[in-house]
Amino acid sequence: MSQKTNRAKRLTPIAVLMAVFSALPAAAETVGKVGVDWIGNDIYVDAVTDPEVEGVTCHITYFDRSVIDRLKKGNWFEDPSNNAIACRQRGPVTVGDIDLGKGGEEVFKSGLSLIWKSLVVTRIYDRKNDTLIYLAHSRQVTEGSAKMSISTVPLYGEAVTWKNGKPE
């Protein structure tokens, strides 16, 4: 077996792993933590970069219940669905392969309970207004929540690069 063939066989699993991980939703970086009471409840602020839109960062807040609060209220495995989101352009914007449908696509997901509830950020492209909309909401297996927050990043008048060409 040639050295070139041997190296190609080693690189194939690495290429597959890179493709899998690049398709996953964005990961968050905690940039702030604010204590809100004496029993240890906290508000976290996470920064999330959109994996398909370079130059945009969203900051998401969520409530983290303390052990004392969980014991006191009896709901041990779940945090409240309250959240907020603010997204801003932080540099040149390059839009990759995004879902242009009305349902958009999930760009971030984090668990708010042991199994049943997640904080989700969905990106929707508003073609008529040339704007990216980021919707933060909770997703539950048994019942949805009406608690949500949105933020928009207008693209109109900005120097935006579309990797696949701007949609008409």
KEFINU-467892 format. One line per 3 residues: number of its first residue (from 0); their letters; for each residue x, y, z of N, C-alpha, C, O. Coordinates in nm, 4 decimals, decimal comma, padded with zeros to 6 digits. Atoms other than C-alpha are relative to their C-alpha. Layout:
// residues N
NUM> A> X Y Z X Y Z X Y Z X Y Z | ...
//
This chain:
// residues 168
0> MSQ> 00,0854 -00,1172 00,0000 00,0000 00,0000 00,0000 00,0898 00,1232 00,0000 00,1872 00,1302 00,0750 | -00,0833 -00,1193 00,0108 00,1398 00,3388 -00,0949 -00,0209 00,0898 00,1212 -00,1205 00,0792 00,1928 | 00,0061 -00,0927 -00,1126 00,2093 00,6094 00,1594 -00,1171 00,0973 -00,0172 -00,1803 00,1364 00,0810
3> KTN> 00,1095 -00,0918 00,0289 -00,0458 00,8372 -00,0103 -00,1358 -00,0632 00,0342 -00,2216 00,0033 00,0923 | 00,1244 00,0714 -00,0304 -00,3260 00,5754 00,0190 -00,0168 -00,0163 00,1508 -00,1270 -00,0003 00,2034 | 00,0023 00,0179 -00,1445 -00,2372 00,5099 00,3830 -00,0404 00,1304 00,0693 -00,1208 00,1287 00,1625
6> RAK> 00,0329 -00,1291 -00,0605 -00,2549 00,8826 00,4676 -00,1462 00,0355 -00,0280 -00,2134 00,0908 00,0591 | 00,1399 -00,0278 00,0347 -00,5909 00,9153 00,2859 -00,0945 -00,0779 00,0901 -00,1985 -00,0257 00,1301 | 00,0851 00,0807 -00,0881 -00,7356 00,6310 00,4969 -00,0040 00,0584 00,1411 -00,1069 00,0511 00,2084
9> RLT> -00,0027 -00,0616 -00,1324 -00,6253 00,8090 00,8153 -00,0791 00,1294 00,0020 -00,1424 00,1608 00,1028 | 00,0676 -00,1289 00,0045 -00,7700 01,1438 00,7034 -00,1511 -00,0130 -00,0162 -00,2247 00,0765 00,0255 | 00,1430 00,0166 00,0234 -01,1118 01,0059 00,6048 -00,0815 00,0065 00,1292 -00,1798 00,0806 00,1322
12> PIA> 00,0782 -00,0125 -00,1240 -01,2369 00,9517 00,9659 00,0060 00,1415 00,0579 -00,0924 00,1888 00,1147 | -00,0117 -00,1373 -00,0500 -01,1059 01,2979 01,0602 -00,0929 00,0913 -00,0787 -00,1602 00,1760 -00,0200 | 00,0886 -00,0815 00,0835 -01,2922 01,4548 00,7668 -00,1464 -00,0234 00,0359 -00,2256 00,0708 00,0395
15> VLM> 00,1379 00,0328 -00,0386 -01,6123 01,2738 00,8676 -00,0342 00,0673 00,1329 -00,1412 00,1266 00,1463 | 00,0239 -00,0638 -00,1297 -01,5810 01,3962 01,2282 -00,0137 00,1516 -00,0146 -00,1010 00,2124 00,0474 | 00,0076 -00,1446 00,0203 -01,5173 01,7527 01,1124 -00,1335 00,0377 -00,0632 -00,1933 00,1381 -00,0245
18> AVF> 00,1279 -00,0277 00,0644 -01,8262 01,7405 00,8894 -00,1155 -00,0127 00,0993 -00,2075 00,0690 00,0986 | 00,1051 00,0210 -00,1001 -02,0420 01,6051 01,1737 -00,0031 00,1160 00,0984 -00,1095 00,1711 00,1262 | -00,0029 -00,1056 -00,1006 -01,9246 01,8644 01,4261 -00,0301 00,1374 -00,0581 -00,0824 00,2231 00,0132
21> SAL> 00,0321 -00,1301 00,0595 -01,9558 02,1555 01,1827 -00,1503 00,0138 -00,0226 -00,1996 00,1260 -00,0341 | 00,1447 -00,0043 00,0202 -02,3245 02,0641 01,1333 -00,0765 00,0149 00,1315 -00,1975 00,0375 00,1294 | 00,0663 -00,0118 -00,1287 -02,3996 02,0787 01,5075 -00,0335 00,1452 00,0313 00,0341 00,2357 -00,0175
24> PAA> 00,0305 -00,1364 -00,0413 -02,5673 02,3842 01,6609 00,1174 00,0622 00,0749 00,2053 -00,0074 00,1255 | -00,1079 -00,0750 -00,0635 -02,3432 02,6528 01,8048 00,0106 -00,0327 00,1485 -00,0871 -00,0712 00,2128 | -00,0235 00,0160 -00,1431 -02,1884 02,6206 02,1488 00,0031 00,1380 00,0648 00,0431 00,2357 00,0014
27> AET> 00,0040 -00,1271 -00,0711 -02,2307 02,8937 02,4083 00,1222 00,0157 00,0895 00,1794 -00,0818 00,1384 | -00,1076 -00,0334 -00,0928 -01,9633 03,0673 02,6103 -00,0597 00,0913 00,1064 -00,1137 00,1971 00,0741 | 00,0532 -00,0829 -00,1074 -02,0669 03,2017 02,9500 00,0896 00,1224 00,0174 00,2096 00,1097 00,0417
30> VGK> -00,0753 -00,1249 -00,0113 -01,9622 03,5686 02,9657 -00,0424 00,0813 00,1218 00,0209 00,1818 00,1541 | 00,0448 -00,0714 -00,1188 -02,1561 03,6787 03,2744 -00,0829 -00,0885 00,0898 -00,1482 -00,1824 00,0442 | 00,0788 00,0732 -00,0996 -02,3143 03,5484 03,5937 -00,0349 00,0996 00,1100 00,0536 00,1582 00,1724
33> VGV> 00,0457 -00,0976 -00,0973 -02,5263 03,7644 03,8243 -00,0840 -00,0714 00,1050 -00,1838 -00,1355 00,0719 | 00,0788 00,0560 -00,1095 -02,6490 03,6478 04,1654 -00,1217 00,0876 00,0248 -00,1105 00,2102 00,0272 | 00,1223 -00,0790 -00,0159 -03,0101 03,7522 04,2245 -00,0619 -00,0084 00,1394 -00,1522 00,0690 00,1708
36> DWI> 00,0545 00,0075 -00,1353 -03,0797 03,6441 04,5831 00,0971 -00,0748 00,0910 00,2013 -00,1224 00,0460 | -00,0900 00,0593 -00,0992 -02,9271 03,5002 04,8996 00,0013 -00,1528 -00,0035 00,0891 -00,2140 00,0572 | 00,0020 00,1466 00,0018 -03,0228 03,1376 04,8248 00,0772 -00,0600 -00,1172 00,0831 -00,1821 -00,1318
39> GND> -00,0886 00,0503 00,1049 -02,7977 03,1129 04,5190 -00,0566 -00,0078 -00,1404 00,0069 -00,0656 -00,2285 | 00,0516 -00,0054 00,1360 -03,0239 03,1671 04,2188 00,0832 00,0994 -00,0811 00,1221 00,2046 -00,0303 | -00,0858 -00,0836 00,0830 -02,8281 03,3168 03,9301 -00,0614 00,0213 -00,1377 -00,1404 -00,0600 -00,1857
42> IYV> 00,0294 -00,0240 00,1409 -02,8812 03,4725 03,5898 00,1324 -00,0118 -00,0744 00,2307 00,0534 -00,0391 | -00,1193 00,0178 00,0828 -02,6279 03,3596 03,3298 -00,0182 00,0759 -00,1308 -00,1292 00,0871 -00,1828 | -00,0024 -00,0631 00,1316 -02,5331 03,5503 03,0154 00,0986 -00,0788 -00,0847 00,2170 -00,0876 -00,0521
45> DAV> -00,0832 00,0788 00,0916 -02,4008 03,3357 02,7306 00,0122 00,0713 -00,1336 -00,0826 00,1346 -00,1800 | -00,0220 -00,0502 00,1359 -02,2494 03,4468 02,3996 -00,0035 -00,1186 -00,0954 00,0619 -00,2203 -00,0719 | 00,0133 00,1048 00,1009 -02,3425 03,2371 02,0962 00,0273 00,0624 -00,1367 -00,0348 00,1622 -00,1734
48> TDP> -00,0220 -00,0458 00,1364 -02,2011 03,2870 01,7486 -00,0755 -00,0937 -00,0937 -00,0742 -00,2155 -00,0764 | 00,0768 00,0782 00,0967 -02,4182 03,1737 01,4599 00,0982 -00,0768 -00,0883 00,1838 -00,0151 -00,1518 | -00,0966 00,0776 00,0778 -02,2336 02,8853 01,2879 -00,0080 00,0225 -00,1507 00,0879 -00,0070 -00,2220
51> EVE> 00,0152 -00,0234 00,1440 -02,3684 02,9824 00,9436 00,0008 00,1474 -00,0385 -00,0062 00,1804 -00,1569 | -00,0019 -00,1433 00,0288 -02,3572 03,3624 00,9756 00,1183 00,0614 00,0748 00,1091 00,0938 00,1932 | -00,1179 -00,0610 -00,0606 -02,0113 03,4996 01,0397 -00,0279 00,1479 00,0251 -00,0934 00,2139 -00,0555
54> GVT> 00,0158 -00,1414 -00,0307 -02,0052 03,8405 01,2073 -00,1204 00,0330 00,0853 -00,1467 00,1507 00,1102 | 00,1159 -00,0225 -00,0864 -02,3164 03,7953 01,4252 00,0183 -00,0789 00,1291 00,0498 -00,1979 00,1266 | -00,0037 00,0651 -00,1309 -02,3146 03,7188 01,7979 -00,1302 00,0306 00,0730 -00,1789 00,1437 00,0710
57> CHI> 00,1196 -00,0171 -00,0832 -02,6200 03,6645 02,0185 00,0392 -00,0191 00,1455 00,1197 -00,1063 00,1783 | -00,0159 00,0171 -00,1452 -02,6222 03,7102 02,3957 -00,1346 -00,0451 00,0548 -00,2374 00,0186 00,0320 | 00,1213 00,0622 -00,0525 -02,8751 03,4924 02,5752 00,0095 -00,0012 00,1520 00,1139 -00,0344 00,2079
60> TYF> 00,0038 00,0109 -00,1453 -02,9786 03,5166 02,9391 -00,0958 -00,1116 00,0391 -00,1949 -00,1380 -00,0290 | 00,0897 00,1024 -00,0541 -03,1320 03,2383 03,1431 00,0206 -00,0092 00,1502 00,1245 00,0303 00,2030 | 00,0037 00,0091 -00,1453 -03,2154 03,1674 03,5057 00,0454 -00,1388 00,0438 -00,0017 -00,2393 -00,0095
63> DRS> -00,0482 00,1268 -00,0540 -03,0317 02,8958 03,6992 -00,0387 -00,0082 00,1475 00,0088 00,0703 00,2296 | 00,0484 00,0151 -00,1372 -03,2052 02,7771 04,0162 00,1030 -00,0697 00,0878 00,1718 -00,1617 00,0437 | -00,0922 00,0603 -00,0960 -03,0005 02,6916 04,3232 -00,0579 -00,1291 00,0576 -00,1767 -00,1573 00,0423
66> VID> 00,0444 00,1233 -00,0661 -03,0188 02,3629 04,5120 -00,1033 00,0325 00,1079 -00,2021 -00,0396 00,1222 | 00,0942 -00,0390 -00,1061 -03,1949 02,5409 04,8013 -00,1366 00,0309 -00,0605 -00,2391 -00,0120 -00,0076 | 00,1261 -00,0337 00,0659 -03,4595 02,6799 04,5641 -00,0687 -00,1251 -00,0534 -00,1909 -00,1372 -00,0459
69> RLK> 00,0571 00,1245 00,0520 -03,5069 02,3373 04,4047 -00,0630 -00,0820 00,1134 -00,1723 -00,1363 00,0974 | 00,0541 00,0730 -00,1161 -03,5558 02,1737 04,7471 -00,1260 00,0684 00,0533 -00,2228 00,0014 00,0893 | 00,1115 -00,0775 -00,0532 -03,7918 02,4513 04,8585 -00,1260 -00,0137 -00,0872 -00,2367 -00,0264 -00,0350
72> KGN> 00,1153 00,0018 00,0909 -04,0157 02,4386 04,5485 -00,0369 -00,1398 -00,0470 -00,1458 -00,1599 -00,1008 | 00,0329 00,1379 00,0347 -03,9965 02,0638 04,4862 00,0230 -00,0392 -00,1447 00,0216 -00,1582 -00,1761 | -00,0245 00,0323 00,1402 -03,9284 02,0863 04,1136 00,1517 -00,0067 -00,0208 00,2139 00,0930 -00,0573
75> WFE> -00,1444 00,0173 -00,0100 -03,5748 01,9479 04,1255 00,0742 00,0098 -00,1321 00,1874 00,0579 -00,1359 | -00,0753 00,0228 00,1232 -03,4870 01,8904 03,7629 -00,0242 00,1033 -00,1095 00,0069 00,0770 -00,2257 | 00,0378 -00,0925 00,1060 -03,6039 02,2035 03,5813 00,0280 00,1443 00,0401 00,0068 00,1837 00,1548
78> DPS> -00,0166 -00,1438 -00,0174 -03,5115 02,5695 03,5425 -00,1147 00,0707 -00,0714 -00,1732 00,0146 -00,1641 | 00,1085 -00,0726 00,0665 -03,7680 02,8362 03,4465 00,0313 00,0266 -00,1474 00,1471 00,0264 -00,1891 | -00,0131 -00,0256 00,1435 -03,8290 02,9109 03,0787 00,0319 00,1458 -00,0317 00,0473 00,1811 -00,1486
81> NNA> -00,0257 -00,1419 00,0246 -03,7614 03,2832 03,1237 00,1373 00,0175 -00,0642 00,2370 -00,0357 -00,0154 | -00,1265 -00,0273 00,0665 -03,4938 03,4028 02,8834 -00,0135 00,1271 -00,0818 -00,1241 00,1748 -00,1076 | -00,0025 -00,1175 00,0871 -03,3905 03,7015 02,6740 00,1137 -00,0184 -00,0983 00,2070 -00,0947 -00,0733
84> IAC> -00,1038 00,0106 00,1022 -03,1811 03,7436 02,3602 00,0229 00,1371 -00,0625 -00,0709 00,2146 -00,0811 | -00,0378 -00,1198 00,0747 -02,9951 04,0292 02,1911 00,1102 -00,0412 -00,0963 00,2127 -00,0950 -00,0542 | -00,0981 00,0367 00,1020 -02,8069 03,9761 01,8634 00,0474 00,1262 -00,0707 -00,0314 00,2164 -00,0990
87> RQR> -00,0581 -00,1162 00,0652 -02,5716 04,2236 01,6994 00,1056 -00,0421 -00,1006 00,1691 -00,1469 -00,0884 | -00,1095 00,0162 00,0944 -02,3402 04,2506 01,4053 00,1268 00,0443 00,0722 00,1299 00,1510 00,1334 | -00,1250 -00,0334 -00,0667 -01,9834 04,2457 01,5368 00,1158 00,0106 -00,0977 00,2311 00,0240 -00,0567
90> GPV> -00,1021 -00,0080 00,1042 -01,7956 04,2583 01,2064 -00,0646 -00,0247 -00,1343 -00,1872 -00,0275 -00,1449 | 00,0555 00,0284 00,1321 -01,8337 04,1870 00,8361 -00,0881 -00,1258 00,0045 -00,0523 -00,2258 00,0667 | 00,0948 00,1112 -00,0033 -02,1320 03,9570 00,7769 00,0154 -00,0852 -00,1255 00,0115 -00,0352 -00,2379
93> TVG> -00,0025 00,0975 00,1088 -02,0962 03,6436 00,5651 -00,1046 -00,1058 00,0317 -00,0959 -00,1752 00,1330 | 00,1090 00,0944 -00,0212 -02,4091 03,4318 00,5296 00,0306 -00,1279 -00,0773 00,0516 -00,1252 -00,1986 | -00,0268 00,1300 00,0606 -02,3494 03,0627 00,4634 -00,1277 -00,0655 -00,0495 -00,2189 00,0012 -00,0984
96> DID> 00,1127 00,0804 00,0475 -02,5947 02,7860 00,3800 -00,1088 -00,0019 00,1069 -00,1130 -00,0928 00,1899 | 00,1051 -00,0078 -00,1014 -02,8968 02,8922 00,5865 -00,1328 -00,0463 -00,0586 -00,1547 -00,0408 -00,1796 | 00,1354 00,0393 00,0381 -03,2529 02,7610 00,5782 -00,0803 00,1268 -00,0239 -00,0906 00,2101 00,0661
99> LGK> 00,0760 -00,1190 00,0350 -03,4658 03,0236 00,4016 -00,1500 -00,0169 00,0197 -00,2268 00,0742 -00,0112 | 00,1418 00,0256 -00,0228 -03,8006 02,8656 00,4953 -00,0549 00,0779 00,1184 00,0213 00,1283 00,2010 | 00,0654 -00,0761 -00,1072 -04,0534 03,0295 00,7292 00,0274 -00,0573 00,1390 00,0221 00,0159 00,2378
102> GGE> -00,0307 00,0620 -00,1290 -03,9662 02,7802 01,0058 00,1425 00,0223 00,0447 00,1764 -00,0057 00,1597 | -00,1385 -00,0270 -00,0353 -03,6001 02,8800 00,9963 00,0757 -00,1247 00,0397 00,0390 -00,2360 00,0020 | -00,0767 00,1149 -00,0486 -03,3415 02,6598 01,1612 00,0587 00,0284 00,1371 00,0880 00,1425 00,1728
105> EVF> -00,0546 -00,0067 -00,1349 -03,2122 02,5889 01,5075 00,1503 00,0270 -00,0083 00,2230 -00,0430 -00,0787 | -00,1431 -00,0300 -00,0014 -02,8730 02,7485 01,5734 00,0635 -00,0238 00,1363 00,1860 -00,0248 00,1485 | -00,0520 00,0244 -00,1345 -02,8402 02,6810 01,9470 -00,1052 -00,0731 00,0812 -00,2248 -00,0480 00,0662
108> KSG> 00,0917 00,0724 -00,0889 -02,9920 02,4442 02,2041 00,0744 -00,0347 00,1281 00,1884 -00,0811 00,1241 | -00,0592 00,0319 -00,1298 -02,9236 02,4004 02,5759 -00,1095 -00,0529 00,0921 -00,2213 -00,0014 00,0915 | 00,0984 00,0597 -00,0893 -03,1004 02,1862 02,8354 -00,0359 00,0891 00,1170 00,0516 00,1486 00,1799
111> LSL> 00,0492 -00,0709 -00,1182 -03,3155 02,3555 03,1000 -00,0548 -00,0967 00,1037 -00,0949 -00,0565 00,2128 | 00,0422 00,1018 -00,0949 -03,4136 02,0306 03,2636 00,0821 -00,1251 -00,0278 00,1606 -00,1300 -00,1224 | -00,0758 00,1239 00,0149 -03,2749 01,6816 03,3041 -00,0213 -00,0613 -00,1385 00,0747 -00,1054 -00,2016
114> IWK> 00,0297 00,0607 00,1301 -03,4504 01,5564 02,9877 -00,0987 00,0830 -00,0814 -00,0822 00,0957 -00,2027 | 00,1211 -00,0424 00,0679 -03,7706 01,7376 02,9013 -00,0009 00,1388 -00,0618 -00,0783 00,1622 -00,1546 | 00,0133 -00,1380 00,0462 -03,7033 02,1070 02,8397 00,1332 00,0552 -00,0474 00,2370 00,0309 00,0141
117> SLV> -00,1201 -00,0597 00,0567 -03,4536 02,2973 02,6244 -00,0233 00,1467 -00,0320 -00,1345 00,1866 -00,0666 | -00,0017 -00,1362 00,0509 -03,3700 02,6602 02,5532 00,0511 -00,0092 -00,1430 00,1584 -00,0645 -00,1672 | -00,0331 00,0119 00,1419 -03,3614 02,6927 02,1740 00,0068 00,1390 -00,0619 -00,0744 00,2259 -00,0301
120> VTR> -00,0055 -00,1216 00,0817 -03,2522 02,9738 01,9421 -00,0174 -00,0428 -00,1455 00,0579 -00,1250 -00,1976 | 00,0301 00,0295 00,1399 -03,4004 02,9592 01,5933 00,0250 00,1253 -00,0832 -00,0192 00,2345 -00,0475 | -00,0245 -00,1112 00,0918 -03,2795 03,1788 01,3065 -00,0987 -00,0069 -00,1157 -00,1161 -00,1124 -00,1766
123> IYD> 00,0934 -00,0108 00,1114 -03,5360 03,2943 01,0490 00,0458 00,1168 -00,0871 00,0805 00,2231 -00,0356 | -00,0347 -00,1089 00,0904 -03,4556 03,5004 00,7399 -00,1267 00,0643 -00,0527 -00,2086 -00,0016 -00,1169 | 00,1126 -00,0786 00,0508 -03,7111 03,7730 00,6637 00,0459 00,0608 -00,1324 00,1122 00,1645 -00,1353
126> RKN> -00,0466 -00,0383 00,1343 -03,6549 03,8059 00,2886 -00,0488 00,1403 -00,0383 00,0285 00,2204 -00,0908 | 00,0572 -00,1294 00,0395 -03,8880 04,1053 00,2369 00,0730 00,1166 00,0663 00,0961 00,2193 00,0024 | -00,0662 -00,1076 -00,0743 -03,7127 04,3150 00,5033 00,1514 -00,0186 00,0100 00,2191 00,0599 00,0764
129> DTL> -00,1434 00,0286 00,0021 -03,3645 04,1644 00,4456 00,0584 00,0031 00,1416 00,1520 00,0774 00,1713 | -00,0343 -00,0003 -00,1418 -03,3307 04,0846 00,8147 00,0088 -00,1424 00,0533 -00,0726 -00,2278 00,0180 | -00,0076 00,1267 -00,0726 -03,2153 03,7902 01,0256 -00,0735 00,0172 00,1323 -00,0512 00,1144 00,2044
132> IYL> 00,0754 -00,0018 -00,1254 -03,4508 03,7152 01,3141 00,0492 -00,1170 00,0838 00,0584 -00,2295 00,0347 | -00,0400 00,1054 -00,0937 -03,3301 03,5190 01,6172 -00,1070 -00,0089 00,1080 -00,1321 00,0877 00,1802 | 00,1081 00,0252 -00,0947 -03,6079 03,3683 01,8303 00,0509 -00,0937 00,1087 00,0926 -00,2059 00,0800
135> AHS> -00,0353 00,0851 -00,1138 -03,5252 03,2357 02,1782 -00,1303 -00,0466 00,0650 -00,2182 00,0342 00,0949 | 00,1212 00,0562 -00,0603 -03,7876 03,0023 02,3246 00,0357 -00,1316 00,0665 00,1434 -00,1868 00,0440 | -00,0240 00,1317 -00,0593 -03,8192 02,6895 02,5323 -00,0803 -00,1039 -00,0768 -00,1886 -00,0768 -00,1286
138> RQV> 00,0670 00,1124 00,0657 -03,9105 02,3554 02,3843 -00,0171 -00,1080 00,1058 00,0785 -00,1471 00,1727 | 00,0294 00,1049 -00,0965 -04,0815 02,0944 02,6006 -00,0619 -00,1180 -00,0718 -00,1293 -00,1023 -00,1737 | 00,0528 00,1205 00,0620 -04,1728 01,7381 02,5208 -00,1515 -00,0048 00,0091 -00,2179 -00,0402 -00,0883
141> TEG> 00,1437 00,0171 -00,0200 -04,5244 01,7514 02,6660 -00,0820 00,1241 -00,0289 -00,1928 00,1124 -00,0813 | 00,0763 -00,1220 00,0260 -04,6329 02,1157 02,6429 00,0957 00,1146 -00,0303 00,2010 00,1269 00,0322 | -00,0836 -00,1128 00,0375 -04,4910 02,4260 02,4796 -00,0142 00,1140 00,0994 -00,1007 00,1122 00,1870
144> SAK> 00,0047 -00,1162 -00,0862 -04,4235 02,7548 02,6499 -00,0212 00,1238 -00,0852 00,0310 00,1321 -00,1964 | 00,0239 -00,1247 00,0722 -04,5439 03,0990 02,5429 00,1091 00,1030 00,0301 00,1054 00,2137 -00,0235 | -00,1070 -00,0936 -00,0334 -04,2319 03,2607 02,6905 00,1040 -00,0011 -00,1105 00,1618 -00,1051 -00,1422
147> MSI> -00,0942 -00,0084 00,1112 -04,0106 03,3862 02,4098 00,0587 00,1397 -00,0050 00,0116 00,2317 00,0619 | -00,0658 -00,1283 00,0189 -03,7823 03,6678 02,3052 00,0596 00,0006 -00,1400 00,1067 -00,1027 -00,1875 | -00,0613 -00,0057 00,1323 -03,6627 03,7910 01,9652 00,1003 00,1146 -00,0078 00,0957 00,2105 00,0693
150> STV> -00,0952 -00,1054 00,0333 -03,3775 03,9969 01,8285 00,0195 -00,0040 -00,1509 00,0126 -00,1109 -00,2115 | -00,0185 -00,0044 00,1448 -03,3155 04,1114 01,4727 00,1352 00,0610 -00,0353 00,1882 00,1457 00,0368 | -00,1223 -00,0560 00,0559 -03,0039 04,1832 01,2691 -00,0330 00,0418 -00,1430 -00,0386 -00,0425 -00,2325
153> PLY> 00,0321 -00,0463 00,1346 -03,0912 04,4029 00,9694 00,1215 -00,0125 -00,0916 00,2334 00,0216 -00,0531 | -00,1079 00,0132 00,0980 -02,8852 04,3280 00,6582 -00,0093 00,1088 -00,1069 00,0862 00,1309 -00,1814 | 00,0219 -00,1017 00,1018 -03,0308 04,6064 00,4419 00,1050 00,1110 00,0125 00,1280 00,1641 00,1212
156> GEA> -00,0974 -00,1081 00,0007 -02,7661 04,8592 00,3425 00,1377 -00,0384 00,0526 00,2287 00,0444 00,0541 | -00,1281 00,0481 -00,0517 -02,4845 04,6493 00,4895 00,0742 -00,0749 -00,1101 00,0122 -00,1284 -00,2020 | -00,0815 00,0773 00,0950 -02,1978 04,4935 00,2938 -00,0014 -00,1455 00,0465 00,0819 -00,1866 00,1274
159> VTW> 00,0179 00,1392 -00,0414 -02,3117 04,1321 00,3302 00,0443 -00,0914 -00,1140 00,0081 -00,0701 -00,2297 | -00,0409 00,1005 00,0970 -02,1479 03,8386 00,1533 -00,0878 -00,1228 00,0184 -00,0999 -00,1747 00,1294 | 00,0802 00,1222 -00,0012 -02,3770 03,5472 00,0651 00,0808 -00,1067 -00,0719 00,1069 -00,0941 -00,1916
162> KNG> -00,0820 00,1060 00,0610 -02,1744 03,2303 00,0027 -00,0703 -00,0682 -00,1166 -00,0046 -00,1095 -00,2121 | 00,0768 00,0658 00,1060 -02,4533 03,0838 -00,2140 -00,0786 00,0999 -00,0851 -00,1705 00,0608 -00,1571 | 00,0733 -00,1032 00,0736 -02,5702 03,4140 -00,3650 -00,1205 00,0456 00,0796 -00,1883 -00,0354 00,1428
165> KPE> 00,1132 -00,0546 -00,0759 -02,8306 03,6442 -00,2125 -00,1317 -00,0510 -00,0578 -00,1517 -00,0478 -00,1792 | 00,1309 00,0471 00,0484 -03,1835 03,4990 -00,2317 -00,0829 00,1149 -00,0550 -00,0775 00,2270 -00,0045 | 00,0860 -00,1035 00,0617 -03,4279 03,6884 -00,4507 -00,1405 -00,0107 00,0516 -00,2270 00,0672 00,0118
//
